[in-house]
């Protein structure tokens, strides 16, 4: 009886030890992740160890945006729009929400695709978009003003080397400032702006 009890106790302690080791590894990774975010070294937290498959999905989505709505991707717009509702679509295996809105930099207006990212504190424009406006950013850490959907916001260049490098990100700064209400309806998405 006592030998059976000691085997059970040993197995129970072994199980608890394994659980604590796994928990410790997760806590260590979480603390490392949080220190990256709070250190200011990057505006978008590194998600490389967490979402490895998403990097390929993002690249696939970016490469196929031109095929989904070719007439709207980086096309010139004749007028600046301030829509109170913007409709978008869901794309990719990870079901990412995208919207197309006008972007005005200086006096040039274009239709630009944005990934709606509620996990991003800031709004970003990719290098391809800035190149289409003939703009070169020398200090990538300094935000610059643009008008998105005829609403002024400070944006930054999408961080080089990140999985979002080739995407335009509509971040929480824009969504909160202009009181955006996001509505998902199956494979469509819409944003209603309540700032007017």
C-alpha positions, -999 to +999 in steps of 0.1 A: +000+000+000+027+025+009+047+016-022+016+023-044+011+056-025+047+066-031+045+058-069+013+079-071+030+107-052+060+105-074+039+106-106+018+135-093+050+155-084+065+147-118+033+159-135+033+192-114+070+197-123+063+194-160+033+217-158+054+243-139+082+241-165+058+246-194+042+275-175+076+290-168+085+289-205+053+306-215+058+333-188+093+339-200+082+342-236+054+366-226+077+388-205+102+389-234+074+399-257+061+426-233+096+440-229+099+443-267+067+463-268+074+486-239+110+493-248+100+514-277+122+496-301+093+487-323+058+502-326+044+468-338+052+440-314+072+411-329+049+382-334+074+359-351+074+331-326+036+332-322+023+335-358+048+320-381+022+307-405+006+342-407+037+357-423+031+335-454-006+344-453+001+381-451+025+378-480-001+358-500-027+384-492-005+413-501+005+397-534-032+390-543-047+424-533-040+437-568-060+407-582-089+412-559-096+449-565-071+459-593-088+492-602-086+504-566-051+494-556-028+525-557-050+541-583-053+579-585-086+594-572-102+624-588-117+636-555-111+634-519-138+615-501-150+618-465-173+588-463-191+581-431-192+544-441-164+524-457-170+489-469-143+463-472-137+425-475-122+396-456-091+379-473-066+351-467-066+320-447-064+340-415-095+360-425-080+394-424-102+425-428-092+451-455-108+484-465-100+507-494-099+545-486-085+576-502-052+588-490-041+624-496-004+633-493+004+668-504-020+673-533-021+638-546-050+615-538-050+577-543-071+548-533-052+526-508-059+492-493-056+490-455-054+460-431-076+468-401-054+459-372-069+466-337-037+452-322-016+481-337-015+513-318-005+533-349-015+536-385+012+527-411+018+532-448+041+508-467+071+518-488+053+509-520+026+535-513+050+562-504+070+554-536+038+559-556+036+595-541+073+600-549+081+604-512+112+592-494+112+589-457+147+595-442+138+592-405+115+561-402+108+568-365+092+602-371+054+601-380+042+623-409+007+637-415-016+623-442-053+625-448-071+591-449-107+593-459-103+631-456-094+627-420-060+639-407-038+614-389+000+610-382+013+578-398+047+561-400+064+539-425+056+502-420+086+487-401+112+471-424+118+435-416+084+430-399+057+407-413+037+439-419+064+455-440+044+454-473+010+463-458-008+495-449-021+492-414-052+511-402-044+512-364-062+520-333-051+556-333-072+563-364-101+541-353-104+557-318-098+593-330-127+591-356-150+569-334-150+540-359-176+513-354-165+481-372-193+458-384-186+422-396-212+406-418-200+372-430-174+379-457-178+417-457-167+443-433-178+480-429-165+508-408-190+536-397-174+568-385-193+586-358-171+617-356-195+640-376 
